[in-house]
Amino acid sequence: FSAVFPYVTSGDGFYRDGSFVQHSWLPYTAGYGASLLVELAPILNWLARSPWEVIDPAQSNVYQWIYDSYEPIIYRGAAWDLVRGREISRSSSSPQGTGHTIMRAILDLSKFAPPADSARMQSMLKYWAQSDTVRSFTGTIALPLLADATALMNDPSIEPRGELLGHYHFGDMDRVIHLR
């Protein structure tokens, strides 16, 4: 795992500005980046609190990816097409489907993240799920995460984050998102 966690300064991977690039220069945060997150989250969750727990301090970069790379590109449960790469051409793919796939990975990460990160992720997830008028988060989630998703949505102590406002410049993938 230690080879996956570090930020890159060229080529494929996550950049400090929130960009995720694949194939040397293509913006793929919600394509290959989402695939990496979706595969990584359950494995890290399975290993957490076990004799094989990942103890690399660079694992904290994964939480930062959520805030810098994913939080700005998901709107009401949908992932922006401008970072979905060739996913947009697949008839089986949709912005909502991709967004919910990322949301499931974030839910998995929130189960073992440090308390402050877990709370922030759950607040963001709850907002996305409640504001999504196209697809039900709990109605389409995989069975292993259904209880966690239902608990999240029914927990009155978890306040939905609210609308994200901000300007995000992803220079390493030549993209800008302005939310207001």
N, C-alpha and C positions, 0 to 999 in steps of 0.2 A: 504493500500500500504506500510505502514511503515514496515511491517513484511517481505516484499519482497526485499527491497533495501539493507539491510546490507550484507556485506560479511560474509561468514561462515568460520569456522576454522576446521570443521569436518562435515562429512555427505553430504547431498544434497545442492547444490547451487553454487553460484559464489565465487571463491577464489581470493585473492589479486594477485596471480601469473597469473591470466587470465584463470585458469581452470574452467570448469563447470562440476560438478559431479552429477549424479543421480543414484538412487539405491545403495547408500552408497559409491560406488567406480568406477562406469563406466563413462568413458569420453563421455559426451553427449552435448557438446557445440552446435553442429549443429543438435541436436535431440530435447530433452526436453528443452534445453536452448533456442533454436530457437523458440520453441512453446511459451515459456514464453515471449520472446521478441516480437513476433508477436501479442500476445494477449495484452500485456502491452502498446505497442507503440500507437495504435489508441485510447485507453482509455485515456492515459495521454494527447494525442493531443486534444481529445474532451473536456477534462476538463480544459486545459490551457486557460488562459484569460477568465475564467468563475467564477461565485461565488464559485464553488467547486474545483478550481485549487488546485493541490497538492503542498503544501508548505513545505513539509519535506525536509530539507537540504540534507538528504541522497539520494534524487532523483538524485543528481549529479553522484552517483555511476553508474547509467544506462548509462550515457555518457562514463564513464570510461570502462564499459564492452565492448562498441563498439571498443575502441582502444586496450584494453588488451586481450579480448577474441575473438572478431570477425575479426578485421582487419588482424591479422596474418593467419587466417584460410580460408580466401576467396582469391582465385587466379583467376583472369580473369572471375569473376562471378560465380565460382564454389566453393562449400564448400568442404574442404578436407574430404575424407572418414574416416580418422583416428579419427574424432570426431563426426561422424554421427551416431554412435551406430548401432542399428538394422535397421535404415533407409536404409542402404546399401543393405539389403536383399529384400526390397519391390520393386516390378516391377514398381510401379507408381512413385518411387522416383529416382532422379538423383542428382549428385553433382551440376549441373547447376540449377535445380529446387529448391534445398535447398538453394543454394547461392542467387538466386533471391528472394526467400521468405524472407531471412534475409535482403537483400538490400531494399525491400519494407518497412520493419519495420524501418530500419535506415532512409529512406526517410521521413517516418512519424515523427520520432524523430527529424529530422533536422528542421522541421517546427516550433517547439517551443523551441528548445535548445538555450542556450545563443549564441550570434553571433559568437564567436570564434569556439565553438563546431559545430554549424550549418555549418559554412564555411568548416571546416575540414571534416565533414561527407559528404558534397556535393562534395567536391573535390575527396574524395575516391570513392564515388559512380560513379561519372562521369568517373573516370579511369576504374573501374571495368566494367562498361557498354560499354565503347568504346573498351576495350581490349578483350571483350568476343566474340569469333569467333563462338560460338555454338548457342547462344540464344540471341534474341533481348530483351533488358530491356523494352523499350517502347512498343514493339510489343506483350508482354505477360503480362503486368502489369494490375492489376484490374482497372476498370473504375474510382473508386473514387480517385485513385492516378495518373491517366493518364496525367492530365493537369500538375501536379507537376513534374512528370518524364520528360515530353516533355519540360517544361520550363527549367528544370535543364540541359538537354542535349543541348538545343538551346541557353543557356546563355553564351556568349563569356567571360563574366567577371569571370566565374567559371573555373579555371584552373584544369585539371585533375591532380591528385596527382602524378602520375608516379609510377614506379615499387617500391614496398616496399622491402627494404633491411634490414635484421636484423636476430638476433638469438633469438628465443623465447623458453624458457624452462618452460613448464607447469608441475611442479613437483607434484602437487596434483592430476594430472591425468596421470602421467608417460608418457608424450609426449614431443617431441622436434620438432620444425619447424625451419629450417634454410633457409632463402631466400636470394639469391644473383644471 
